[in-house]
Amino acid sequence: MLFLTFDWSSVYFIAQSNQSSGSTAGSFFSFIFGLAAYIFGSYCFYKIYQKLGEPNAWFAWVPILNNWIMYKAGGQSP
C-alpha cells in the first residue's frame, strides 16, 4: 500500500535531472571516499600480513597481489 500513496514526482525529477550540475563535486567526493577506503583496506591487509610473518607484506598495497597472501594463508592455491 506504500507504493500507492507515495508521490513519485520527486523520483522522476531526480532521474531526469541534468547530471552536469554538481556532478563534479559528487565525483570528487566519490574519488576521495574510494581512495580512503583503498588506503584503509590496504593498511588493514598490511597489518594482517605482518602478523602472519610474511616477508612480502608490501603486497597489501598492490591491488591484485594483495589476494595472493590471503590465498596462501587460507591454504588455497594462488
VENUR-V722444 format. One line per field, one symbol per residue. psi: psi as a letter, one per 20 degrees, with the letter a starting at -180 (. if undefined). burial: + if it has 24 or more other ideal C-beta (glycine too) atoms within 12 Angstrom, else -. A space follows every 10 residues. Layout:
psi=???
burial=???
This chain:
psi=ihhhipoihh ghgghjrpih oihghhhghg ggggghhggg ghgghghghg hikphliihh ipghhhhghh ghhikrp.
burial=---------- ---------- ---------- ---------- ----++--+- ------+-++ -----+--+- --------
